[in-house]
Amino acid sequence: MKTWKLVSGILSIVLFVLVSFQSCAAGISNTLEENGEMGGTAGLIVALMLLAGGIVSICTRKGGKSGNIALIVLFGLGALIGFTLAGSYADLSIWSSWCLICAVLALVALIKGRKKEE
């Protein structure tokens, strides 16, 4: 799981840059069109969750129950917000899927860590 946490942390930080730029563009587009969608704002929140989750993932890759719980919360919130508020911003569903995958794998790491302790 150490390798997964390092790789997912680095990918999440790189995706933060991409998602934040796309979300700014989507937010400007939503404002100019006055369509009432929240895809740009939701994308920025997902981007921040990706950044925070990536940093936590890299910092806690050597183990620890609390690190996995923090990853589940951060990536889970990012997935929930992204799927809920995506609207017509289809790329946000992809980034939210990445958050969901990371949250599920953090849950797997948490369960595997408990079984090792027993």
C-alpha positions as CSV (number, residue, x, y, z in Angstrom):
1,M,0.0,0.0,0.0
2,K,3.0,2.3,0.4
3,T,3.5,2.4,-3.3
4,W,-0.2,3.1,-4.0
5,K,-0.3,6.0,-1.5
6,L,2.8,7.6,-3.1
7,V,1.6,7.2,-6.7
8,S,-2.0,8.3,-5.9
9,G,-0.7,11.2,-3.9
10,I,1.5,12.4,-6.8
11,L,-1.3,11.9,-9.4
12,S,-3.8,13.7,-7.2
13,I,-1.5,16.7,-6.9
14,V,-0.9,16.8,-10.6
15,L,-4.7,16.4,-11.2
16,F,-5.2,19.3,-8.8
17,V,-3.6,21.6,-11.3
18,L,-5.6,20.3,-14.3
19,V,-8.9,20.3,-12.4
20,S,-8.5,23.7,-11.0
21,F,-7.8,25.3,-14.4
22,Q,-10.7,23.4,-16.0
23,S,-13.0,24.4,-13.1
24,C,-12.0,28.1,-13.5
25,A,-12.9,27.9,-17.2
26,A,-16.2,26.1,-16.4
27,G,-17.0,28.7,-13.7
28,I,-16.4,31.6,-16.1
29,S,-18.5,29.8,-18.7
30,N,-21.3,29.3,-16.3
31,T,-21.2,32.9,-15.2
32,L,-21.2,34.2,-18.8
33,E,-24.1,31.9,-19.8
34,E,-26.0,32.6,-16.6
35,N,-27.2,29.0,-16.5
36,G,-27.2,28.7,-12.7
37,E,-24.9,25.6,-12.7
38,M,-22.4,25.1,-9.9
39,G,-19.9,22.8,-11.9
40,G,-17.1,25.3,-11.8
41,T,-17.4,25.9,-8.0
42,A,-17.8,22.2,-7.4
43,G,-14.7,21.5,-9.5
44,L,-12.6,23.9,-7.4
45,I,-13.7,22.1,-4.2
46,V,-12.9,18.8,-5.8
47,A,-9.5,20.2,-6.8
48,L,-8.8,21.3,-3.3
49,M,-9.8,17.9,-2.0
50,L,-7.4,16.3,-4.5
51,L,-4.6,18.5,-3.3
52,A,-5.2,17.9,0.4
53,G,-5.7,14.2,-0.2
54,G,-2.6,14.0,-2.3
55,I,-0.5,15.7,0.4
56,V,-2.0,13.5,3.2
57,S,-1.5,10.4,1.0
58,I,2.2,11.1,0.5
59,C,2.8,12.1,4.2
60,T,1.1,9.0,5.6
61,R,2.2,6.4,3.2
62,K,4.2,4.4,5.8
63,G,1.1,3.5,7.7
64,G,-1.2,4.6,10.4
65,K,-4.9,4.3,10.9
66,S,-5.5,8.0,11.2
67,G,-4.0,8.7,7.8
68,N,-6.3,6.3,6.1
69,I,-9.3,7.8,7.8
70,A,-8.3,11.3,6.7
71,L,-7.9,10.0,3.1
72,I,-11.4,8.4,3.2
73,V,-12.9,11.7,4.5
74,L,-11.0,14.0,2.0
75,F,-11.5,11.9,-1.1
76,G,-15.0,10.9,-0.1
77,L,-16.0,14.5,0.2
78,G,-14.4,15.3,-3.1
79,A,-16.3,12.4,-4.8
80,L,-19.6,13.3,-3.1
81,I,-19.4,17.0,-4.0
82,G,-18.2,16.2,-7.5
83,F,-20.9,13.7,-8.4
84,T,-23.7,15.8,-6.8
85,L,-22.9,19.2,-8.4
86,A,-21.3,18.2,-11.7
87,G,-24.2,19.4,-13.9
88,S,-23.2,19.5,-17.5
89,Y,-19.5,19.6,-16.5
90,A,-18.9,15.9,-17.6
91,D,-15.2,16.0,-16.8
92,L,-16.0,16.5,-13.1
93,S,-17.5,13.0,-13.0
94,I,-14.1,11.6,-14.1
95,W,-12.2,13.5,-11.4
96,S,-14.9,12.5,-8.8
97,S,-14.4,8.9,-9.9
98,W,-10.7,9.2,-9.2
99,C,-11.6,10.5,-5.7
100,L,-13.9,7.6,-5.1
101,I,-11.3,5.1,-6.2
102,C,-8.8,6.7,-3.8
103,A,-11.3,6.7,-1.0
104,V,-12.2,3.0,-1.5
105,L,-8.5,2.0,-1.7
106,A,-7.9,3.9,1.6
107,L,-10.7,2.0,3.1
108,V,-9.1,-1.3,1.9
109,A,-5.8,-0.2,3.4
110,L,-7.6,0.6,6.7
111,I,-9.2,-2.8,6.8
112,K,-5.9,-4.6,5.9
113,G,-4.2,-2.6,8.6
114,R,-6.7,-3.8,11.2
115,K,-6.3,-7.4,10.2
116,K,-2.5,-7.2,10.6
117,E,-2.9,-5.8,14.1
118,E,-5.2,-8.7,15.1
